[in-house]
Amino acid sequence: MENKINIFASDNCSGVHPLIMQAVEKANKGYEISYGDDGYTAEAVKIFKEKFGKEADVYFVFTGTAANVLSLKAATDTFNSVICAETSHINVDECGAPERFAGVKLLTIPTGDGKIKIQQIERFLEVKGIEHHSQPRVISIAESTEYGTVYSAREIRVIADFAHNNEMYLHMDGARLSNACATLKCDFKYLTNDCGVDILSFGGTKNGMMMGESVVIFNPDLKNNFKYIRKQGMQLFSKMRYVSAQFIEFFKDDLWLKNALHANEMAKLLAQKLVDLGVKVTNKVESNGVFAVLDGDVIEKLREKYVFYVWNSRLNEVRFMCSFDTEEKDIDLFIEMLRNILR
């Protein structure tokens, strides 16, 4: 594994942007009050409010899984359920953490593009008020989705309105929200607060940061006890300045946007080169992920040198992810190998 190339395996495989690394080093001087009472965290929270709305509350955590699980815990009781796409990260890639730590039931919806629609959600509401069934309380969507597709602002507003009209909350997994905003040419507030999102898991790790995610709460009903939920969830870390310093640099001069735009552009370039080779790309390339179908023997030959994920083994569908530091030469070398295999 160590001799293989990880470029397209995940945007988690990329390094840290040099400016963010410098910001961490700069923060590593002198003493600061711990547990978020430092100057870096105060500055980072101020910037979050500028980006997401002055009423937004922000809490930094270690991981995206923690951001998702604690968000759901804040919005539910243990007799509640969460409606999500069957491909969602909370359903597939969090080892049952929402069920284990939030105590909720996940109600999943089949989807070919990662998105869920109101018509698919409605059937779950038939059990509302019936004590024999878990009670739907949250709709969770990802922006961008695990298939690399992007919800429009209008699509998010429709789901948010439906949730609120049925006494539910809307949670957004925004691990790749930066990529979605880059695609739609909009700011963070436009796709979250303005659309009626109640609580957001917002990440920077997949877009050039070293570590650290955040929970951003818009709905005042969910704000009161979250600091205790974070502490019980073992996500209140003492030297918070190191994550806060990263977010300060992340937002400075729109570094987040430059990183996301580049990753998205590399994904489009990769997709086009795959299509030019006659490879079927299975979903719209709207962020930094490319999904394609390859013959099984082609996949095995490629995996002798490259690390990437088989997304759907039944269909031989694979996933290639691009990052802020993916280079055109990386794509050209990969395509050249694939071309030779296909000959």
TIMAR-665197 format. One record per residue (C-alpha): residue number from 1; x, y, z. Coordinates in Angstrom, 3 decimals, padded with zeros to 6 digits, always signed. Each point is the difference from the previous one (the first is absolute). Example, Ala and Ser with C-alpha at 12.3 -4.5 7.8 and 13.67 -1.06 7.14 Angstrom:
2
 seq       c1       c2       c3
   1 +012.300 -004.500 +007.800
   2 +001.370 +003.440 -000.660
% end
This chain:
343
 seq       c1       c2       c3
   1 +000.000 +000.000 +000.000
   2 +002.784 +002.396 +000.900
   3 +001.417 -000.136 -003.541
   4 -003.317 +000.786 -001.614
   5 -001.186 +003.444 -001.049
   6 -002.771 +001.446 +002.196
   7 -000.781 +003.104 -002.044
   8 -003.552 -000.983 -000.925
   9 -000.901 -002.093 +003.046
  10 -001.497 +002.841 +002.044
  11 +000.309 +003.728 +000.619
  12 +000.979 -001.116 +003.519
  13 +003.230 -001.353 -001.492
  14 +001.262 +003.428 -001.046
  15 +002.447 +001.976 +002.075
  16 -000.560 +003.263 +001.832
  17 -000.002 +003.264 -001.905
  18 +003.293 +001.818 +000.708
  19 -001.767 +003.148 +001.202
  20 -002.026 -002.007 +002.493
  21 +003.108 -001.785 +001.202
  22 +001.613 +003.412 +000.513
  23 -003.053 +001.119 +001.969
  24 +000.361 -002.982 +002.342
  25 +003.675 +000.764 +000.474
  26 -000.799 +003.642 +000.722
  27 -002.546 -001.070 +002.624
  28 +002.654 -002.161 +001.628
  29 +001.569 +002.892 +001.855
  30 -000.488 +000.925 +003.618
  31 -002.888 -000.844 +002.265
  32 -003.740 +000.237 -000.620
  33 -003.002 -000.722 +002.194
  34 -001.241 -003.527 -000.645
  35 -003.348 -001.525 -001.018
  36 -000.896 +002.701 -002.508
  37 +000.452 +003.110 +002.125
  38 +002.998 +001.051 -002.080
  39 +000.316 +002.881 -002.414
  40 +000.243 -002.212 -003.087
  41 -003.317 -001.670 +000.755
  42 -001.692 +003.338 +000.656
  43 +001.219 +001.228 -003.385
  44 -001.052 -003.186 -001.773
  45 -003.499 +000.136 +001.510
  46 -000.308 +003.622 -001.110
  47 +000.878 -000.981 -003.563
  48 -002.500 -002.882 +000.066
  49 -002.723 +002.458 +000.967
  50 +001.002 +002.230 -002.880
  51 -000.152 -002.922 -002.411
  52 -003.113 -001.783 +001.278
  53 -002.001 +002.736 +001.728
  54 +000.338 +001.836 +003.282
  55 -002.503 -002.296 +001.724
  56 +002.071 -003.108 -000.781
  57 +001.660 -001.798 +002.912
  58 +003.164 -001.946 -000.804
  59 +001.699 -002.812 +001.895
  60 +003.253 -001.594 -001.121
  61 +000.462 -003.770 +000.161
  62 +002.641 -002.494 -001.097
  63 -001.679 -002.023 -002.746
  64 -002.783 +000.043 -002.537
  65 -001.605 -003.022 +001.616
  66 -000.131 +001.880 +003.293
  67 -001.481 +003.065 -001.689
  68 -002.746 -002.113 -001.558
  69 -000.780 -002.112 +003.047
  70 -000.049 +002.884 +002.479
  71 -002.162 +002.032 -002.388
  72 -002.526 -002.825 -000.117
  73 +000.154 -000.474 +003.747
  74 -000.765 +003.687 +000.535
  75 -003.118 -000.282 -002.160
  76 -001.466 -003.301 +001.205
  77 -001.133 -002.194 +002.839
  78 +000.799 -003.696 +000.052
  79 -003.461 -000.892 -001.271
  80 +000.533 +002.108 -003.128
  81 +001.142 -000.940 -003.484
  82 +002.071 +001.755 -002.651
  83 -000.919 -000.146 -003.681
  84 +002.989 -000.103 -002.340
  85 +001.283 -001.352 -003.304
  86 +001.133 -003.612 +000.118
  87 +003.352 +001.183 -001.377
  88 +000.412 +002.618 +002.737
  89 +003.119 +000.109 +002.096
  90 -002.024 -000.365 +003.199
  91 -001.437 -003.256 -001.336
  92 +002.989 -001.549 -001.772
  93 +003.244 +001.286 +001.461
  94 -000.471 +000.730 +003.692
  95 -000.033 -003.527 +001.420
  96 -003.436 +000.416 +001.573
  97 +001.107 +003.063 +001.975
  98 -003.318 +001.867 -000.445
  99 -001.888 -002.994 +001.355
 100 +002.507 -000.680 +002.769
 101 +000.615 +003.501 +001.310
 102 -003.085 +001.966 -001.047
 103 -002.273 -002.989 +000.547
 104 -002.013 +000.683 -003.149
 105 -001.359 -002.226 -002.737
 106 +001.084 +000.760 -003.573
 107 -002.692 -000.214 -002.670
 108 +001.744 -000.247 -003.356
 109 -001.153 +000.961 -003.471
 110 +001.353 -001.613 -003.184
 111 +001.565 +002.509 -002.361
 112 +001.989 -000.167 -003.205
 113 +001.555 +003.425 +000.305
 114 +000.325 +000.492 +003.758
 115 -002.987 +002.337 +000.256
 116 -003.289 -000.615 +001.754
 117 -003.366 +001.457 -000.946
 118 -003.140 +000.951 +001.889
 119 -002.040 -002.733 -001.686
 120 +002.376 -002.590 +001.471
 121 -000.186 +001.485 +003.485
 122 -003.772 +000.240 +000.302
 123 -000.588 -003.703 +000.654
 124 +002.040 +000.139 +003.199
 125 -002.428 +002.481 +001.525
 126 -002.856 -002.504 +000.088
 127 +001.222 -001.206 +003.421
 128 +000.035 +003.423 +001.659
 129 -001.729 -000.122 +003.352
 130 -000.108 -003.805 +000.101
 131 +001.853 -001.176 +003.090
 132 +001.063 -003.309 -001.545
 133 +002.286 +001.739 -002.478
 134 +003.057 +002.215 +000.213
 135 -001.048 +003.555 -000.728
 136 +001.572 +001.825 -002.987
 137 +001.725 +003.119 +001.299
 138 +002.853 +000.873 -002.376
 139 +000.586 -000.013 -003.735
 140 +003.715 -000.197 -000.732
 141 +001.483 +000.950 -003.367
 142 +003.591 +000.307 -001.190
 143 +001.264 +002.969 -001.997
 144 +001.694 -000.978 -002.173
 145 -001.319 -003.565 +000.045
 146 +002.033 -003.177 +000.246
 147 -000.496 -000.337 -003.765
 148 +001.541 +003.425 -000.593
 149 -003.312 +001.547 -001.011
 150 -001.234 +003.317 +001.340
 151 -003.383 +001.117 +001.326
 152 -001.147 +003.369 -001.331
 153 -001.073 +002.616 +002.522
 154 -003.579 -000.525 -001.113
 155 +000.209 -003.758 +000.621
 156 +001.315 +000.604 +003.512
 157 -002.735 +002.546 +000.757
 158 -002.689 -002.456 -001.118
 159 +001.327 -002.687 +002.347
 160 +000.432 +002.483 +002.864
 161 -003.557 +001.287 -000.390
 162 -001.314 -003.556 -000.073
 163 +001.954 -000.852 +003.139
 164 -001.211 +003.045 +001.904
 165 -003.602 -000.449 -001.107
 166 +000.155 -003.499 +001.467
 167 +001.734 +000.929 +003.267
 168 +003.385 -001.282 -001.106
 169 +003.480 +001.481 -000.310
 170 +002.321 +000.103 -002.998
 171 +003.604 -001.063 +000.572
 172 +002.640 +000.508 -002.658
 173 +003.206 -002.020 -000.199
 174 +002.232 +002.701 -001.454
 175 +003.305 -001.860 -000.088
 176 +000.281 +001.167 -003.624
 177 -002.206 +003.092 +000.196
 178 +002.917 +002.065 -001.314
 179 -000.037 -001.974 -003.239
 180 -003.747 +000.488 -000.369
 181 +000.262 +003.747 +000.537
 182 +002.830 +000.172 -002.527
 183 -002.193 -001.767 -002.555
 184 -003.064 +002.183 +000.629
 185 +002.081 +003.188 +000.302
 186 -001.578 +000.958 +003.303
 187 +000.988 +000.546 +003.608
 188 -000.533 -002.336 +002.942
 189 -002.925 +001.907 +001.487
 190 -001.961 -000.220 -003.240
 191 -000.002 -003.818 +000.021
 192 -000.561 -000.467 +003.734
 193 -001.487 +002.689 +002.218
 194 -001.950 +001.668 -002.800
 195 -001.418 -003.352 -001.098
 196 -001.324 -000.956 +003.424
 197 +002.669 -002.482 +001.085
 198 -000.284 -000.460 +003.766
 199 +003.376 -001.517 +000.786
 200 +003.093 -000.508 -002.126
 201 +003.086 -002.188 +000.170
 202 +002.630 +002.108 -001.737
 203 +003.409 -001.334 -000.942
 204 +003.360 +001.231 -001.144
 205 +002.054 -003.194 +000.130
 206 -000.970 -001.045 -003.531
 207 +000.878 +003.452 -001.332
 208 +003.520 +000.696 +001.192
 209 -000.153 -000.023 +003.792
 210 +001.948 -002.376 +002.229
 211 -002.790 -000.878 +002.398
 212 -003.056 +001.411 +001.626
 213 -003.645 +000.328 -000.962
 214 -002.838 +002.048 +001.408
 215 -003.659 -000.046 +000.941
 216 -001.861 +003.151 -001.021
 217 -003.422 +000.455 +001.591
 218 -002.572 +002.353 -001.518
 219 -003.201 -001.054 +001.745
 220 -000.181 +001.567 +003.486
 221 -001.871 -003.057 +001.301
 222 +003.159 -002.070 -000.416
 223 +002.524 +002.374 +001.547
 224 -000.558 -000.108 +003.748
 225 +001.661 -003.264 +000.964
 226 +002.469 -000.666 -002.767
 227 +003.087 +000.902 +002.013
 228 -000.900 -002.812 +002.387
 229 -000.710 -002.397 -002.858
 230 +003.419 +000.754 -001.467
 231 +001.710 -000.600 +003.336
 232 -001.829 -003.281 +000.611
 233 +000.854 -000.962 -003.561
 234 +003.706 +000.334 +000.853
 235 +000.495 +002.710 -002.640
 236 +000.964 +002.987 +002.133
 237 +003.743 +000.147 -000.442
 238 +002.281 +002.140 +002.092
 239 +002.355 +001.514 -002.569
 240 -002.789 +001.206 -002.242
 241 +002.102 +002.827 -001.407
 242 +001.610 -002.402 -002.475
 243 -003.302 -000.756 -001.728
 244 -001.199 +003.598 +000.295
 245 +003.191 +001.307 -001.602
 246 -000.581 -002.323 -002.939
 247 -003.536 +001.265 -000.550
 248 +001.200 +003.614 +000.134
 249 +002.435 -000.693 -002.819
 250 -002.547 -002.189 -001.796
 251 -002.357 +002.970 -000.362
 252 +002.687 +002.646 -000.537
 253 +000.121 +001.316 -003.579
 254 -002.476 -002.753 -000.945
 255 +002.576 -002.756 +000.225
 256 -002.879 -002.449 +000.444
 257 -001.401 +001.077 -003.362
 258 +003.301 -000.191 -001.849
 259 +000.580 -003.500 +001.337
 260 -003.514 -001.203 -000.806
 261 -000.029 +001.512 -003.484
 262 +003.261 -001.714 -000.843
 263 -001.181 -003.379 +001.281
 264 -003.244 +000.344 -001.956
 265 +001.835 +000.981 -003.182
 266 +002.332 -002.969 +000.306
 267 -003.000 -002.310 +000.390
 268 -001.597 +001.407 -003.152
 269 +003.262 -000.427 -001.873
 270 +000.336 -003.602 +001.176
 271 -003.600 -000.745 -000.947
 272 +000.425 +001.422 -003.488
 273 +003.139 -002.021 -000.600
 274 -001.797 -003.138 +001.167
 275 -002.883 +000.702 -002.380
 276 +002.483 +000.575 -002.824
 277 +001.275 -003.543 +000.638
 278 -003.538 -001.349 -000.272
 279 -000.455 -000.498 +003.746
 280 -003.505 +000.465 +001.370
 281 -000.226 +002.721 +002.683
 282 -003.061 -000.848 +002.070
 283 -000.927 +003.321 +001.638
 284 +000.282 +003.683 -000.694
 285 +003.373 +001.340 +001.096
 286 -001.147 +002.936 +002.124
 287 +002.722 +000.043 +002.645
 288 +003.285 -001.856 +000.432
 289 -001.069 -003.621 -000.452
 290 -000.156 -002.093 -003.171
 291 -001.953 -003.259 -000.159
 292 +000.543 -002.345 -002.913
 293 -000.543 -003.587 -001.121
 294 +002.968 -002.150 -001.001
 295 +000.364 -003.690 -000.792
 296 +001.106 -002.079 +002.954
 297 +003.339 -000.949 -001.535
 298 +000.710 +003.661 -000.779
 299 -000.709 +000.932 +003.613
 300 +002.404 -002.652 +001.262
 301 +002.794 +001.123 -002.320
 302 -000.457 +003.637 +000.992
 303 +000.074 -000.950 +003.666
 304 +003.420 -001.530 -000.408
 305 +001.275 +003.573 -000.025
 306 -002.842 +002.274 +001.187
 307 -002.158 +000.023 +003.099
 308 -003.675 +000.814 -000.575
 309 -003.319 -001.322 +001.209
 310 -002.401 -002.348 -001.690
 311 -003.242 +001.768 +000.814
 312 -002.407 -002.638 -001.271
 313 +001.546 -003.411 -000.603
 314 -003.163 -001.321 -001.644
 315 +000.247 +002.650 -002.711
 316 +003.812 +000.295 -000.023
 317 -000.491 +003.655 +000.848
 318 +003.109 +001.726 +001.363
 319 +000.655 +003.363 +001.627
 320 +002.852 +002.395 -000.702
 321 +000.404 +003.051 +002.246
 322 +001.960 +003.132 -000.812
 323 +001.509 +002.365 +002.551
 324 +001.247 +003.558 +000.334
 325 +003.488 -001.194 -000.941
 326 -000.864 -002.399 -002.847
 327 +002.058 +000.950 -003.058
 328 -000.726 -000.441 -003.690
 329 +003.100 -002.159 -000.343
 330 -001.493 -002.382 +002.591
 331 -003.051 -000.401 -002.174
 332 +002.026 -000.379 -003.199
 333 +002.124 -002.793 +001.488
 334 -003.098 -001.831 +001.241
 335 -001.779 +000.345 -003.333
 336 +003.065 -001.222 -001.848
 337 +000.075 -003.162 +002.101
 338 -003.721 -000.535 -000.540
 339 +000.390 +000.546 -003.745
 340 +002.704 -002.651 -000.157
 341 -002.169 -002.453 +001.929
 342 -002.984 +000.584 -002.300
 343 +001.997 -000.628 -003.174
% end
